[in-house]
Amino acid sequence: MGTNKLTALLPTVNQAITDGAVFGVSYSLLGPQENALHVIGYQGAGDDRLPLLPQRYDLASLTKVVGTTTRLLQLLIAGKLELTQPIGSLVSGLRYPQLTIEQLMLHRSGLPADVPDAHALDQAGLVHAVKTMAGVAAPDTRAPHLIYSDLNYIILGWAIAALDGDLATSLTQHIFAPLGMHATGYRPQHVAAADFVPTENVPARGGIIRGTVHDHKAFLLDGVSGHAGLFATLADLTIFTRLLAGLPVTNGDHVLPPAAFVLLDRFCKGGRTLGWRCWAQVRHQYWHTGFTGTSIAFDRDTQRGFVCLTNRIYPSRANRAWLAVRRQLLTQFFEVATSWPD
């Protein structure tokens, strides 16, 4: 995608805002000759109809790849973890301790997608449910019957904590601080509410959520989990995505050396690899999304990246119009239809 084509995404974004698919969009397009950041539209409606600024977004499931998968790849490359290692060697009390790191990272564990009625649980109840819920498919079940599961990455977050001592500290120390991503992390402290983009209106939690994690399981886990909980700015995620795309970044090879991308390529089958999703066959194109309206895409072949942040669940998750727009933008960015449609 040349620089002139990069600007072709702007009409799609503007039309989505005009049509009410979202109130605003923060996105960056980057490549060897491009590093453009755009902030367009508003934070929301009513009292939230304020100009969108370079604010922090609740990343939701982008946490799985920005934080958890990145640290797991580091540990694998360093020989401190093995893909064939049973998860029970790191996390106790599991119903299926024989599941491997590989099965969990590839979402081939057979565990259910979510914890039913999580809103009725307290923290101890949630932890017990995650550890003991029965599988709903055989391990190593692959696409199109593969089950993308938050449970996989909650458990993997516990594995990182078992090795490193604390998940939040580990991700900051090994990923965010070396890359200069100083506005990225769990449970941001001493940050004004106005510096966050609002998410959903949840009456049980006092109305519009702004500055605390939206995902209820992460909320029960004190805001720190391997599957959700991270907050970040567009600028920070642009640094991270430059690294993913193969562009120069300070400490980039230290954080994710070339061996990490060899692993991503090796395991890219059926539309998924370790943590990430694959876009098209025979191409090194990867992507992931978050429930709140966030996404990252990168193309190792062309050294280009696309970060797109919205609060599409404001004021309600019933707003699904953005999902079709996002697919259109990703197709425009990758310049090819995906080989594995949802």
ROMI-686465 format. One line per field, with one value per atom (N, C-alpha, C): x, y, z; residue number from 1; atom name. Coordinates in steps of 0.1 Angstrom, whole numbers. Atoms other than C-alpha are relative to their C-alpha. Example, Ala and Ser with C-alpha at 12.3 -4.5 7.8 and 13.67 -1.06 7.14 Angstrom:
residues 2
x	(9 123 9 -9 137 -8)
y	(-12 -45 12 -11 -11 11)
z	(0 78 0 0 71 8)
seq	(1 1 1 2 2 2)
atom	(N CA C N CA C)
This chain:
residues 342
x	(9 0 9 -8 17 -6 4 14 -14 13 -14 -12 11 -34 -3 3 -29 -10 10 -50 -14 13 -77 -9 8 -88 -8 7 -98 -15 14 -131 -8 8 -142 -2 1 -134 -10 9 -152 -14 13 -182 -6 4 -184 -5 4 -185 -13 12 -211 -13 11 -233 -3 2 -230 4 -6 -211 8 -8 -188 -1 0 -185 14 -14 -147 9 -10 -117 14 -14 -80 8 -7 -58 13 -13 -23 3 -4 -9 15 -15 28 6 -8 54 13 -13 89 0 0 79 -13 12 48 -1 3 40 -10 10 8 -11 10 -15 -12 12 -51 -9 10 -76 -12 11 -111 -13 13 -145 -1 3 -159 1 -1 -157 -13 13 -194 -11 11 -228 -3 4 -245 12 -11 -220 13 -13 -194 3 -3 -197 11 -12 -162 10 -9 -135 9 -9 -115 14 -13 -80 10 -9 -48 -2 4 -64 4 -3 -60 -13 11 -82 1 1 -93 2 -4 -76 -8 7 -98 9 -8 -85 13 -14 -56 10 -8 -42 7 -5 -38 13 -11 -13 10 -9 2 9 -7 11 3 -2 6 8 -7 17 14 -14 47 9 -9 60 2 -2 53 10 -10 73 14 -13 102 4 -4 101 3 -3 100 13 -13 129 12 -10 149 2 -1 143 -5 6 124 -14 14 92 1 0 85 -15 13 55 -7 6 50 -2 1 51 -14 14 20 -2 3 3 0 1 -1 13 -14 37 1 -1 30 -12 13 -6 -6 5 -21 -15 15 -57 -8 7 -65 -7 7 -90 7 -8 -68 14 -14 -32 9 -8 -20 0 0 -29 13 -14 2 -1 -1 13 -4 3 10 -15 14 -26 -8 7 -36 3 -3 -18 -7 7 -34 -15 15 -69 -5 4 -69 -1 2 -75 -13 13 -111 -8 7 -120 -11 11 -153 5 -4 -151 -1 1 -162 -6 5 -174 -15 14 -212 -4 4 -228 11 -11 -195 -4 5 -214 -5 5 -228 11 -11 -194 9 -10 -168 13 -13 -131 4 -3 -127 -8 8 -156 4 -5 -142 12 -12 -108 -3 4 -124 -7 7 -146 10 -10 -117 8 -9 -96 -8 7 -124 -10 11 -148 3 -2 -153 2 -3 -140 -13 12 -166 5 -5 -144 13 -12 -115 12 -12 -80 5 -5 -64 -11 10 -97 3 -5 -89 -12 9 -107 -7 9 -135 -7 7 -145 8 -9 -117 -8 7 -130 10 -8 -114 -5 4 -114 8 -6 -107 7 -5 -100 15 -13 -69 10 -9 -53 0 0 -64 10 -9 -45 14 -14 -15 5 -4 -14 5 -4 -12 14 -13 17 11 -10 36 3 -1 30 8 -7 43 15 -14 76 6 -5 80 -3 3 64 -13 12 37 -2 3 20 2 -1 17 14 -13 52 9 -8 66 -2 2 49 6 -7 61 15 -14 96 6 -6 101 -5 6 79 -2 4 65 11 -11 94 11 -11 121 -4 5 99 -4 4 91 -15 15 54 -5 1 50 -15 14 12 -8 6 6 1 -1 -3 -14 12 -29 -3 4 -48 7 -8 -34 -3 1 -27 3 -3 -28 -3 4 -45 -14 14 -75 -10 10 -107 -2 1 -108 10 -10 -77 -3 4 -96 -12 11 -120 -11 11 -154 -3 5 -167 -15 15 -201 -7 8 -229 -5 3 -231 -6 7 -257 6 -5 -244 14 -13 -210 0 2 -224 -2 2 -230 11 -11 -205 13 -13 -172 11 -11 -142 12 -12 -107 2 -2 -114 -4 1 -114 -15 14 -147 -2 2 -142 -3 4 -160 9 -9 -137 13 -12 -106 -3 4 -125 0 -1 -130 14 -14 -93 8 -6 -85 7 -5 -79 12 -12 -50 -2 3 -54 7 -7 -37 -9 9 -69 -5 5 -79 5 -4 -71 10 -10 -44 -7 4 -49 12 -11 -28 -5 3 -26 3 -3 -25 15 -15 11 8 -7 22 -2 3 5 6 -7 21 14 -14 55 0 0 46 -3 4 31 12 -12 62 10 -8 81 -5 6 57 2 -1 59 14 -14 97 7 -6 104 9 -10 132 -8 5 122 11 -10 145 -3 1 151 -9 10 129 5 -5 151 2 0 155 -13 14 118 -6 4 109 10 -10 138 -6 5 135 -6 4 130 -15 14 96 -9 8 83 1 -1 97 -11 10 74 -14 13 44 -2 1 50 -2 0 56 -14 12 23 -13 11 1 -8 8 -25 -15 14 -63 -4 4 -63 5 -6 -45 14 -14 -10 1 -1 4 -5 6 -19 -7 6 -25 -9 7 -48 8 -7 -35 -11 10 -51 -2 1 -42 11 -10 -25 12 -12 11 5 -5 15 2 -4 30 -8 10 -1 -7 6 -14 -9 10 -42 -6 8 -62 -9 9 -91 -3 5 -106 -14 14 -142 -5 3 -142 0 -1 -135 14 -14 -97 5 -6 -75 14 -13 -40 2 -3 -29 14 -14 6 3 -4 21 16 -15 57 6 -5 61 2 -1 55 5 -4 66 -10 10 33 -9 9 10 -12 13 -25 -5 7 -37 -13 13 -74 -7 6 -89 -14 13 -126 -6 8 -150 -14 12 -176 -11 10 -194 -6 7 -203 -12 3 -229 -4 5 -239 7 -6 -224 -9 9 -255 4 -5 -238 11 -9 -223 4 -2 -222 15 -14 -185 7 -7 -176 1 -1 -184 9 -9 -165 14 -14 -135 5 -4 -135 3 -3 -136 13 -13 -107 12 -11 -86 2 -2 -93 7 -7 -83 15 -14 -51 8 -8 -40 -1 1 -51 -3 4 -65 -11 11 -96 6 -5 -90 -2 2 -85 -9 7 -104 -11 11 -137 -6 7 -154 -13)
y	(-12 0 12 -12 32 11 -11 65 6 -5 77 -9 10 45 1 -1 51 10 -10 82 -5 5 61 -5 4 49 11 -12 84 1 -1 85 -10 11 52 3 -4 64 12 -11 97 -4 5 80 -8 7 57 9 -9 86 8 -6 104 -9 9 73 -5 4 69 -14 13 36 2 -4 53 15 -15 88 5 -4 90 -11 10 72 6 -4 74 -11 10 56 5 -3 54 -9 8 42 2 -1 34 -9 7 22 6 -5 28 15 -14 63 7 -5 68 -2 2 74 10 -10 93 -4 2 96 9 -8 108 -2 0 117 7 -5 123 -2 1 130 3 -3 129 -12 10 109 -8 6 103 10 -9 120 7 -7 143 7 -6 153 -5 5 132 4 -5 150 11 -8 164 -5 4 165 -12 11 133 5 -5 139 -12 12 117 -6 5 98 -15 15 63 -8 9 35 -13 14 3 -10 9 -23 -12 13 -52 -11 12 -83 3 -3 -65 -3 4 -72 -13 14 -108 0 0 -98 10 -11 -65 -4 3 -78 -15 14 -115 -8 7 -130 5 -5 -107 -5 5 -117 -15 14 -154 -3 2 -152 3 -3 -136 -12 11 -164 -13 11 -190 1 -2 -176 -1 1 -173 -14 13 -209 -2 1 -202 -6 6 -217 -9 9 -245 -1 1 -247 -13 13 -283 -2 0 -275 -1 1 -286 13 -12 -255 -3 3 -274 1 -1 -271 14 -13 -234 5 -4 -230 -12 12 -252 1 1 -264 -1 0 -267 -14 13 -293 -7 6 -299 4 -4 -295 -4 5 -314 9 -10 -286 7 -6 -271 15 -15 -235 2 -1 -241 -1 1 -252 12 -12 -222 12 -12 -197 -1 2 -212 -1 1 -213 -14 14 -251 -8 7 -260 -8 6 -269 6 -7 -246 9 -9 -226 14 -14 -191 9 -10 -174 -7 5 -179 5 -4 -179 7 -7 -155 5 -5 -140 11 -11 -110 -4 4 -131 -5 6 -142 11 -9 -126 -5 4 -129 -14 14 -162 -10 8 -176 -1 0 -165 -8 8 -180 -14 15 -213 -4 3 -212 -2 0 -205 -13 12 -233 -13 12 -259 -3 2 -254 -11 11 -284 5 -3 -283 -2 2 -280 -6 6 -294 -8 8 -319 9 -7 -304 -2 0 -295 1 -3 -288 12 -11 -265 6 -8 -240 -10 -11 -238 -3 3 -254 4 -5 -238 10 -9 -219 10 -11 -185 2 0 -184 10 -9 -157 -8 8 -185 -4 3 -195 10 -11 -161 5 -2 -157 -9 10 -189 3 -3 -178 12 -11 -146 -4 6 -166 -7 7 -186 10 -10 -154 5 -4 -143 -11 11 -177 1 -1 -171 13 -13 -134 7 -6 -127 9 -9 -102 4 -2 -98 14 -14 -60 5 -5 -54 -6 7 -80 7 -5 -65 14 -13 -30 -1 1 -41 -6 7 -63 5 -5 -46 15 -13 -12 10 -10 6 0 0 -6 7 -6 6 15 -14 40 1 -1 31 3 -4 51 2 -2 55 -13 14 17 -7 8 -5 -3 3 -19 11 -8 2 13 -12 36 8 -7 56 15 -15 94 5 -5 99 5 -6 122 -8 7 106 5 -6 130 -4 5 114 -14 13 82 2 1 75 -8 8 63 -12 13 28 -1 3 13 6 -4 25 -13 12 -2 5 -5 8 -6 7 -18 5 -5 -1 16 -15 35 8 -7 43 -1 1 52 -3 4 35 8 -9 58 -1 1 49 -12 13 15 -11 10 -18 -3 3 -26 -15 15 -64 -4 3 -78 -10 9 -107 7 -8 -84 9 -8 -61 -7 8 -89 -4 4 -97 12 -12 -62 7 -8 -49 -6 6 -72 -14 13 -102 -2 3 -119 2 0 -116 15 -14 -79 8 -9 -49 11 -11 -29 12 -12 7 5 -5 25 12 -11 56 -5 3 56 1 -2 69 -12 12 40 -12 12 14 1 -2 30 -4 5 24 -15 15 -12 -6 6 -18 3 -2 -3 -12 12 -31 -12 12 -57 0 -1 -44 -2 1 -47 14 -14 -9 3 -3 6 6 -4 10 -1 1 17 -12 13 -16 -10 9 -33 -15 14 -64 -6 5 -67 -5 4 -68 -11 11 -90 -2 3 -105 -7 7 -120 -14 13 -154 -1 -1 -143 -1 0 -137 -13 13 -170 -10 8 -186 3 -4 -166 -6 6 -178 -15 15 -214 -5 5 -217 6 -7 -197 -11 10 -223 2 -1 -220 14 -13 -183 5 -4 -183 -4 4 -184 3 -2 -179 14 -13 -152 7 -8 -134 -8 6 -140 3 -1 -145 5 -6 -125 -8 7 -142 -11 11 -174 5 -3 -173 14 -13 -138 1 -3 -125 12 -11 -105 -5 3 -105 11 -10 -88 -6 4 -88 12 -11 -69 -1 0 -59 3 -2 -59 14 -15 -22 7 -7 -14 3 -2 -16 -11 10 -33 4 -2 -37 -10 9 -51 4 -3 -54 -10 7 -67 -1 1 -80 0 0 -83 14 -14 -46 9 -9 -33 11 -10 -16 -4 3 -13 9 -8 0 -2 0 8 8 -7 17 -2 0 26 8 -6 33 -4 4 31 -5 4 13 -5 5 -1 12 -12 35 3 2 38 -15 14 1 -9 11 -31 -4 3 -33 6 -7 -10 -9 9 -34 5 -5 -13 2 -2 -6 -13 13 -43 -2 1 -43 11 -10 -10 -4 5 -25 -10 11 -55 7 -7 -31 7 -7 -10 -10 9 -41 -6 5 -54 11 -10 -20 1 -1 -20 -11 11 -55 -2 1 -51 -14 13 -86 -4 5 -103 -11 10 -125 -14 14 -162 -8 7 -170 10 -9 -149 -6 4 -149 -8)
z	(0 0 0 0 -11 8 -9 7 -5 5 -17 4 -4 -8 15 -14 29 3 -3 27 -5 5 10 12 -12 45 6 -7 56 -4 3 36 7 -7 51 15 -14 86 2 -1 80 -2 3 66 12 -12 96 11 -10 119 -4 5 98 1 0 97 15 -14 135 4 -4 135 13 -12 161 1 -2 175 -4 4 168 -2 3 156 2 -1 165 -7 7 140 -5 6 127 -12 11 94 -1 -1 93 -10 10 69 -1 1 57 -3 2 45 6 -5 66 15 -15 103 4 -2 103 11 -11 134 -2 3 130 12 -10 157 -5 7 143 8 -5 158 15 -14 194 9 -10 226 1 -2 227 -2 2 230 13 -12 254 7 -8 282 -5 5 264 -14 14 231 1 -2 236 -11 10 209 4 -3 208 0 -2 220 0 -1 222 14 -13 251 1 -3 267 -3 3 254 8 -6 271 -11 11 249 -1 0 259 -5 3 241 -8 5 225 11 -11 259 -3 2 248 -9 9 220 4 -3 231 12 -12 265 2 -4 272 -11 11 238 -1 1 236 11 -11 270 -1 2 263 -11 11 230 6 -6 250 9 -8 275 -7 9 248 -6 6 230 10 -10 262 6 -6 270 14 -14 302 -1 2 288 -13 12 263 -5 6 239 5 -4 249 15 -14 286 5 -6 306 8 -7 320 15 -14 353 7 -6 359 5 -4 364 8 -6 375 7 -8 403 -1 -2 407 -13 13 370 -2 3 358 -11 11 327 1 -1 339 -11 11 309 -13 12 284 -1 2 269 -3 4 264 -14 14 227 -2 2 229 5 -6 251 -9 9 228 -13 13 197 1 -2 213 -4 3 208 13 -12 244 2 -2 240 11 -11 269 -6 5 266 -2 4 252 12 -11 284 12 -13 320 0 0 320 14 -12 345 9 -7 355 9 -8 368 13 -13 396 9 -8 408 7 -5 431 -5 5 425 2 -3 442 -8 9 423 -14 14 390 -1 1 397 0 0 406 -13 13 375 -11 11 352 1 -2 367 -2 -1 368 -10 10 339 -9 9 317 -14 14 282 -9 9 253 -13 12 226 3 -2 223 -1 3 227 -14 14 194 -11 10 177 -7 9 148 -7 8 126 -10 -5 118 13 -13 151 12 -10 171 9 -9 202 6 -6 209 14 -14 247 8 -10 273 10 -11 297 -3 4 277 5 -2 282 15 -14 318 7 -6 326 -4 4 305 8 -9 325 13 -13 357 -2 2 341 0 0 334 14 -14 370 8 -7 382 -3 4 363 4 -2 367 13 -13 400 0 0 389 -15 14 355 -4 4 354 0 -1 366 -12 11 341 -14 13 311 -1 0 320 -1 0 327 -13 12 296 -13 13 270 0 1 277 3 -3 294 -10 11 269 -13 13 240 2 -2 256 0 0 259 14 -14 291 4 -3 288 -1 2 285 13 -12 315 5 -7 338 11 -11 363 1 0 354 12 -12 385 -3 0 390 -14 13 356 1 -1 353 -9 8 341 -14 13 312 -10 9 298 -5 5 291 -9 8 263 7 -7 278 -8 7 271 3 0 280 12 -11 302 7 -8 329 13 -12 355 13 -12 380 4 -4 379 0 -2 382 -13 13 345 -10 11 318 7 -5 325 -7 5 321 9 -8 333 8 -6 348 -11 11 328 -2 4 310 2 -1 309 14 -14 339 7 -6 344 5 -4 344 12 -11 367 13 -12 392 4 -2 389 3 -4 402 -12 12 366 -7 6 358 -4 5 336 -13 13 306 -12 12 285 -2 1 291 12 -11 313 -4 3 295 -6 6 286 -7 8 260 -8 9 238 -15 14 200 -3 2 201 5 -5 223 -9 9 201 -14 13 170 2 -2 185 0 0 192 -13 13 158 -10 8 141 2 -3 159 -7 6 147 -15 15 111 -5 4 111 -3 2 112 12 -11 134 12 -12 170 11 -11 200 9 -8 218 -7 7 192 0 0 187 13 -14 224 5 -5 230 -8 9 200 -11 10 182 -12 12 147 2 -3 162 4 -3 175 -12 12 140 -8 5 129 6 -7 155 -5 5 143 -14 14 107 1 -1 117 5 -6 136 -7 6 112 -9 7 102 3 -3 98 5 -4 104 13 -13 137 2 -4 151 15 -15 186 4 -4 200 -11 11 167 -9 11 139 -13 13 103 -10 9 75 -13 13 42 -2 1 32 -8 6 21 1 -3 35 15 -14 67 5 -4 77 12 -13 112 6 -6 132 12 -12 164 3 -4 178 15 -14 212 0 0 222 1 -2 231 -13 13 194 -4 3 192 -10 9 166 -4 6 153 -11 12 119 -4 5 105 -11 12 73 0 0 76 -14 13 39 -6 5 32 11 -11 66 3 -3 72 11 -11 101 1 -1 110 14 -13 145 -1 1 148 13 -13 181 0 -2 188 13 -11 217 -5 7 196 10 -9 227 8 -6 238 -7 -14 251 3 -2 245 -10 8 232 -12 11 210 -13 12 186 -7 8 161 -14 14 130 -3 3 134 -4 3 130 -15 14 93 -6 5 88 3 -3 106 -10 10 82 -13 12 53 1 -1 66 0 1 72 -14 14 37 -8 7 24 3 -5 45 -6 5 35 -15 15 -1 -5 4 -2 10 -9 12 9 -9 42 -5 4 36 10 -11 68 5 -5 71 13 -12 104 -2)
seq	(1 1 1 2 2 2 3 3 3 4 4 4 5 5 5 6 6 6 7 7 7 8 8 8 9 9 9 10 10 10 11 11 11 12 12 12 13 13 13 14 14 14 15 15 15 16 16 16 17 17 17 18 18 18 19 19 19 20 20 20 21 21 21 22 22 22 23 23 23 24 24 24 25 25 25 26 26 26 27 27 27 28 28 28 29 29 29 30 30 30 31 31 31 32 32 32 33 33 33 34 34 34 35 35 35 36 36 36 37 37 37 38 38 38 39 39 39 40 40 40 41 41 41 42 42 42 43 43 43 44 44 44 45 45 45 46 46 46 47 47 47 48 48 48 49 49 49 50 50 50 51 51 51 52 52 52 53 53 53 54 54 54 55 55 55 56 56 56 57 57 57 58 58 58 59 59 59 60 60 60 61 61 61 62 62 62 63 63 63 64 64 64 65 65 65 66 66 66 67 67 67 68 68 68 69 69 69 70 70 70 71 71 71 72 72 72 73 73 73 74 74 74 75 75 75 76 76 76 77 77 77 78 78 78 79 79 79 80 80 80 81 81 81 82 82 82 83 83 83 84 84 84 85 85 85 86 86 86 87 87 87 88 88 88 89 89 89 90 90 90 91 91 91 92 92 92 93 93 93 94 94 94 95 95 95 96 96 96 97 97 97 98 98 98 99 99 99 100 100 100 101 101 101 102 102 102 103 103 103 104 104 104 105 105 105 106 106 106 107 107 107 108 108 108 109 109 109 110 110 110 111 111 111 112 112 112 113 113 113 114 114 114 115 115 115 116 116 116 117 117 117 118 118 118 119 119 119 120 120 120 121 121 121 122 122 122 123 123 123 124 124 124 125 125 125 126 126 126 127 127 127 128 128 128 129 129 129 130 130 130 131 131 131 132 132 132 133 133 133 134 134 134 135 135 135 136 136 136 137 137 137 138 138 138 139 139 139 140 140 140 141 141 141 142 142 142 143 143 143 144 144 144 145 145 145 146 146 146 147 147 147 148 148 148 149 149 149 150 150 150 151 151 151 152 152 152 153 153 153 154 154 154 155 155 155 156 156 156 157 157 157 158 158 158 159 159 159 160 160 160 161 161 161 162 162 162 163 163 163 164 164 164 165 165 165 166 166 166 167 167 167 168 168 168 169 169 169 170 170 170 171 171 171 172 172 172 173 173 173 174 174 174 175 175 175 176 176 176 177 177 177 178 178 178 179 179 179 180 180 180 181 181 181 182 182 182 183 183 183 184 184 184 185 185 185 186 186 186 187 187 187 188 188 188 189 189 189 190 190 190 191 191 191 192 192 192 193 193 193 194 194 194 195 195 195 196 196 196 197 197 197 198 198 198 199 199 199 200 200 200 201 201 201 202 202 202 203 203 203 204 204 204 205 205 205 206 206 206 207 207 207 208 208 208 209 209 209 210 210 210 211 211 211 212 212 212 213 213 213 214 214 214 215 215 215 216 216 216 217 217 217 218 218 218 219 219 219 220 220 220 221 221 221 222 222 222 223 223 223 224 224 224 225 225 225 226 226 226 227 227 227 228 228 228 229 229 229 230 230 230 231 231 231 232 232 232 233 233 233 234 234 234 235 235 235 236 236 236 237 237 237 238 238 238 239 239 239 240 240 240 241 241 241 242 242 242 243 243 243 244 244 244 245 245 245 246 246 246 247 247 247 248 248 248 249 249 249 250 250 250 251 251 251 252 252 252 253 253 253 254 254 254 255 255 255 256 256 256 257 257 257 258 258 258 259 259 259 260 260 260 261 261 261 262 262 262 263 263 263 264 264 264 265 265 265 266 266 266 267 267 267 268 268 268 269 269 269 270 270 270 271 271 271 272 272 272 273 273 273 274 274 274 275 275 275 276 276 276 277 277 277 278 278 278 279 279 279 280 280 280 281 281 281 282 282 282 283 283 283 284 284 284 285 285 285 286 286 286 287 287 287 288 288 288 289 289 289 290 290 290 291 291 291 292 292 292 293 293 293 294 294 294 295 295 295 296 296 296 297 297 297 298 298 298 299 299 299 300 300 300 301 301 301 302 302 302 303 303 303 304 304 304 305 305 305 306 306 306 307 307 307 308 308 308 309 309 309 310 310 310 311 311 311 312 312 312 313 313 313 314 314 314 315 315 315 316 316 316 317 317 317 318 318 318 319 319 319 320 320 320 321 321 321 322 322 322 323 323 323 324 324 324 325 325 325 326 326 326 327 327 327 328 328 328 329 329 329 330 330 330 331 331 331 332 332 332 333 333 333 334 334 334 335 335 335 336 336 336 337 337 337 338 338 338 339 339 339 340 340 340 341 341 341 342 342 342)
atom	(N CA C N CA C N CA C N CA C N CA C N CA C N CA C N CA C N CA C N CA C N CA C N CA C N CA C N CA C N CA C N CA C N CA C N CA C N CA C N CA C N CA C N CA C N CA C N CA C N CA C N CA C N CA C N CA C N CA C N CA C N CA C N CA C N CA C N CA C N CA C N CA C N CA C N CA C N CA C N CA C N CA C N CA C N CA C N CA C N CA C N CA C N CA C N CA C N CA C N CA C N CA C N CA C N CA C N CA C N CA C N CA C N CA C N CA C N CA C N CA C N CA C N CA C N CA C N CA C N CA C N CA C N CA C N CA C N CA C N CA C N CA C N CA C N CA C N CA C N CA C N CA C N CA C N CA C N CA C N CA C N CA C N CA C N CA C N CA C N CA C N CA C N CA C N CA C N CA C N CA C N CA C N CA C N CA C N CA C N CA C N CA C N CA C N CA C N CA C N CA C N CA C N CA C N CA C N CA C N CA C N CA C N CA C N CA C N CA C N CA C N CA C N CA C N CA C N CA C N CA C N CA C N CA C N CA C N CA C N CA C N CA C N CA C N CA C N CA C N CA C N CA C N CA C N CA C N CA C N CA C N CA C N CA C N CA C N CA C N CA C N CA C N CA C N CA C N CA C N CA C N CA C N CA C N CA C N CA C N CA C N CA C N CA C N CA C N CA C N CA C N CA C N CA C N CA C N CA C N CA C N CA C N CA C N CA C N CA C N CA C N CA C N CA C N CA C N CA C N CA C N CA C N CA C N CA C N CA C N CA C N CA C N CA C N CA C N CA C N CA C N CA C N CA C N CA C N CA C N CA C N CA C N CA C N CA C N CA C N CA C N CA C N CA C N CA C N CA C N CA C N CA C N CA C N CA C N CA C N CA C N CA C N CA C N CA C N CA C N CA C N CA C N CA C N CA C N CA C N CA C N CA C N CA C N CA C N CA C N CA C N CA C N CA C N CA C N CA C N CA C N CA C N CA C N CA C N CA C N CA C N CA C N CA C N CA C N CA C N CA C N CA C N CA C N CA C N CA C N CA C N CA C N CA C N CA C N CA C N CA C N CA C N CA C N CA C N CA C N CA C N CA C N CA C N CA C N CA C N CA C N CA C N CA C N CA C N CA C N CA C N CA C N CA C N CA C N CA C N CA C N CA C N CA C N CA C N CA C N CA C N CA C N CA C N CA C N CA C N CA C N CA C N CA C N CA C N CA C N CA C N CA C N CA C N CA C N CA C N CA C N CA C N CA C N CA C N CA C N CA C N CA C N CA C N CA C N CA C N CA C N CA C N CA C N CA C N CA C N CA C N CA C N CA C N CA C N CA C N CA C N CA C N CA C N CA C N CA C N CA C N CA C N CA C N CA C N CA C N CA C N CA C N CA C N CA C N CA C N CA C N CA C N CA C N CA C N CA C N CA C N CA C N CA C N CA C N CA C N CA C N CA C N CA C N CA C N CA C N CA C N CA C N CA C N CA C N CA C N CA C N CA C N CA C N CA C N CA C N CA C N CA C N CA C N CA C N CA C N CA C N CA C N CA C)
